Amino acid sequence: MAVNYKALQGQLSQLTQDFQSADPFPHIVIDQFLDRPAAESIYAEFPRVDGTFRRHIHLNSHKYALGDWTRMPPSINRACQELNSPDFLRFLSTLTGITPLYADPDLFGGGVHIIRRGGFLNIHADFNDHPVLKKKRCLNALIYFNKEWKPEYRGALELWDRGMRQCVRSIHPDFNRCVIFATGTTSFHGHPEPLACPDEVARQSLALYYYTDWLDSDEAPRLVTTDYRLRPNDYARKLRAGARRVLGQRLSERIGSLLPRGTDGD
């Protein structure tokens, strides 16, 4: 087995407490999540972006994803199967208190994620209605495979409060670190700053999503697309970028000089 169940079971009570009480929404960070040999095998076999990857390149995202089981290296295929297994679902249910809990055999939106230099993922709340299963998305599990990732590379996972006023927690994407968090219409997260890593380095992760039943009492809207949000310091920055495209560099700089510098994060 890839998941380090022996270590997890010994601290499950504390992990459950930490998950439930976490701010700004329920989440937990678990280091050394996979057995070391399994994690090393995944790292060694982690694929490079090629024509089999789906490109997510638009205003709010610049990343690559592979969710096709048949095209994954053996170590990643095995890990994804285990992370979709009944044993892991039982662990997640105990950790989070969510039951019933369903895996996604299609890895819709999940699987291998790779972000290269200049890539980013703006702050967002995830879609919550699976198009095939018709179940409610309720949990994400992200496992990172980055060795010697430096803070100056950026790429930390940011968790924002429900009002999008401030980043409450920033999580470095360290090797063999797993972040499990509850997803809802106000579970705002992402890594919006463009990566500054060397060209030969990429931010690598596995993403697994989990679902539960929709209840008649659920008030949350059924989101079939991702709900992207601006940070408080994004408005002036985006205005400047738009002005540069429309008006040209010199005139946009004159207009930008009239904007309050403290609001754009420059």
PyMOL commands that set and color helices and strands:
alter all, ss='L'
color gray80, all
select helices_A, chain A and resi 5-10+12-21+36-45+69-71+74-83+86-96+151-153+234-247+249-256+261-263
alter helices_A, ss='H'
color red, helices_A
select strands_A, chain A and resi 27-30+54-58+61-66+111-115+121-125+136-144+157-160+167-171+178-182+188-191+203-212+227-228
alter strands_A, ss='S'
color yellow, strands_A
deselect
rebuild
show_as cartoon
